[in-house]
Structure formats: structure tokens, C-alpha cells
Amino acid sequence: MTAIVPRRSYRRHRTTRKSRLRPNGHGTWIRASMVDWSAAGVSLTGPVEDVPLGPAILAVSPVDGTDDIHLSCVVVWQKEDKVGLKLLGPVNH
């Protein structure tokens, strides 16, 4: 039996991009900065000490200055001033 090689690369890419996070059940956005990303997830830094694990929405400021990109995600880890998100896909409008 041959192994199937995945086509996606989950290599982390460093970045500095403005973003906002809104955990499920929260009415306000938390301003943060994206520090790295991959095809599967994102790491954010900022005032995220009280962010609960679970579903959330990530708003990312695009490079070209158009409207924010909204993505469904799950907060999968939190440590001091950083959180890790698993990306699920675009938010349905």
C-alpha cells in the first residue's frame, strides 16, 4: 500500500497583520495581531488572556485595504498573550 501525500503544506508563515477576534457569545471584538498562519490555523497576540476555548469569528484586515475577511474558527489553545485558532472557513453571510 502506498502512502498518500497531502497536497497542502501546513508550514507556518510569519506575518504581522491587524485582526480582531470575537468569541462565541461575546458582543465585542478583541483587537489582536496575527503573528503567523498556515493553511490550518492562525496564532494571534494581544490582550487575549481571557479568551475562552471554543467557537469564534476572526476578522482579518486585507493588504489591499478593502473590507475585512471574516473566518469561522475555533480557539484551540491560549497561553498568556497568545491564542491559537483552527480555521474552519468563511463566515456565511
C-alpha positions as CSV (number, residue, x, y, z in Angstrom):
1,M,0.0,0.0,0.0
2,T,1.4,3.4,-0.9
3,A,1.1,6.5,1.3
4,I,-1.0,9.4,0.2
5,V,0.9,12.6,0.3
6,P,-1.3,15.6,1.2
7,R,-1.2,18.5,-1.2
8,R,-1.5,21.2,1.5
9,S,1.6,22.5,3.2
10,Y,1.0,23.2,6.9
11,R,4.2,25.1,7.2
12,R,3.9,28.2,9.4
13,H,4.3,31.6,7.8
14,R,5.3,34.6,9.9
15,T,3.2,37.8,9.4
16,T,2.2,41.0,11.1
17,R,-1.4,41.8,10.3
18,K,-4.2,43.6,12.2
19,S,-7.0,41.3,13.2
20,R,-9.9,41.1,15.5
21,L,-11.4,38.1,17.4
22,R,-15.0,37.6,18.6
23,P,-15.5,34.5,20.7
24,N,-19.0,32.9,20.6
25,G,-21.3,34.7,22.9
26,H,-19.2,37.9,23.1
27,G,-20.7,41.1,21.8
28,T,-17.5,43.0,21.2
29,W,-14.4,42.4,19.2
30,I,-10.9,41.9,20.7
31,R,-8.2,43.7,18.8
32,A,-5.2,41.5,18.2
33,S,-2.2,41.0,15.8
34,M,-1.8,37.9,13.6
35,V,1.8,36.6,14.2
36,D,1.8,33.5,12.0
37,W,-0.6,31.4,9.9
38,S,-0.8,28.1,7.9
39,A,-3.5,26.5,5.8
40,A,-5.0,25.1,9.0
41,G,-4.7,27.8,11.6
42,V,-3.5,31.2,12.9
43,S,-1.7,32.5,16.0
44,L,-2.7,35.8,17.5
45,T,-1.2,38.0,20.1
46,G,-2.7,40.8,22.1
47,P,-5.0,41.2,25.1
48,V,-6.3,37.7,24.8
49,E,-5.7,36.4,28.3
50,D,-9.5,35.9,29.0
51,V,-10.4,34.4,25.6
52,P,-12.3,31.1,26.2
53,L,-11.6,28.0,24.1
54,G,-14.3,27.2,21.6
55,P,-16.0,28.8,18.5
56,A,-15.2,32.3,17.4
57,I,-15.0,34.6,14.4
58,L,-11.8,36.0,13.1
59,A,-11.7,39.3,11.2
60,V,-8.5,39.9,9.2
61,S,-7.6,43.2,7.6
62,P,-6.6,42.6,4.0
63,V,-3.4,44.0,2.5
64,D,-5.3,46.0,-0.2
65,G,-7.4,47.9,2.3
66,T,-10.8,46.5,1.3
67,D,-13.4,45.1,3.7
68,D,-12.2,42.7,6.4
69,I,-12.2,39.0,5.7
70,H,-14.4,37.1,8.3
71,L,-13.5,33.4,9.0
72,S,-15.1,30.9,11.3
73,C,-12.6,29.4,13.7
74,V,-12.2,27.5,17.0
75,V,-9.9,28.8,19.7
76,V,-7.8,25.6,20.4
77,W,-5.2,26.9,22.8
78,Q,-4.5,30.0,24.9
79,K,-1.3,31.0,26.7
80,E,-0.6,34.4,28.3
81,D,-0.9,36.9,25.4
82,K,-1.3,34.4,22.6
83,V,-4.1,32.2,21.2
84,G,-4.1,29.5,18.6
85,L,-7.0,29.2,16.2
86,K,-8.1,26.3,13.9
87,L,-9.7,27.8,10.8
88,L,-13.0,26.4,9.6
89,G,-13.8,28.6,6.6
90,P,-15.5,31.8,5.6
91,V,-18.4,33.1,7.7
92,N,-21.7,32.6,5.9
93,H,-23.4,35.9,5.3
